[in-house]
Amino acid sequence: MTCYFDAEDRGFFIVSEVWEQYIAAVEAKDAKPLAEAWYQAMGLKESLPPEAIAAVKDLIELCQYAGQTGNPVVHIWAA
């Protein structure tokens, strides 16, 4: 990931193409087990909400789209 701006309340990053390809290789149907593994790795104890599964599925599809179109995956956040 290349950081272009990172502050306490916002940030702008371009995701590594290698990471994008890694996620793009995952099938969307595998979003739930991937989300479960992520929750476990983060040490989260609450049950996995459907929104987390949907977010992982969206990320997989975004990375697949980026690979097909040659566009980068951009991560922008703001508080």
Steps between C-alpha positions, in 0.01 A plus 500: 500500500631843410404773741433841349347653810438366850360712780312432819165562333557409132728322256567419134677183386551301179485126566788284379431329168635174644248515786223595256580193286512280810148606603372492140593129484248424777152400386217723626327191645791472744432841656350352818796276596739783416301743717495243782877459479543878504279532809696228673835658409379834637399330827139612465268300724158618381314305234577572139240746364365455147642843413854369557443214257351741245797736541750220436300385196499858370877522553556177306284628214672841505842337472378279216361806319825691553697213352271481197510873432858578600387752761654512847315430822490819704433516874369834625360549847377789711366520852 
